[in-house]
Amino acid sequence: MIISIKHYSPADAFNKLRKGSSALFLDVRTAGERKDQKINGSLHIPLPEINARYNELIKFKGKEIICYCRTGNRSLSAAAKLKRQGFDVANLKGGITQWSSAGLR
């Protein structure tokens, strides 16, 4: 079965954040990567821990969850996992790398 995932450009994702959207940004990178840079207000659950920490995500089932990583690959995997579990998900295209390149904070 093919799963369709929404992809947001950094500008579109930033606009959701700026406009006070109820979307949750989910950082699926390692703790070391997150130490260098993160999207303020984001929740951190590394990709390998997604299944084990499912209970932390269940309270966000009614919100859109925008997954991000360094380049957008791991976050796409996380988004697909969560979508299969019934979450409303999206992926940040290009990850934090493109977010930073666009000058967003």
PyMOL commands that set and color helices and strands:
alter all, ss='L'
color gray80, all
select helices_A, chain A and resi 10-18+31-36+47-49+54-60+73-84+95-101
alter helices_A, ss='H'
color red, helices_A
select strands_A, chain A and resi 6-8+24-27+43-44+64-68+88-92
alter strands_A, ss='S'
color yellow, strands_A
deselect
rebuild
show_as cartoon
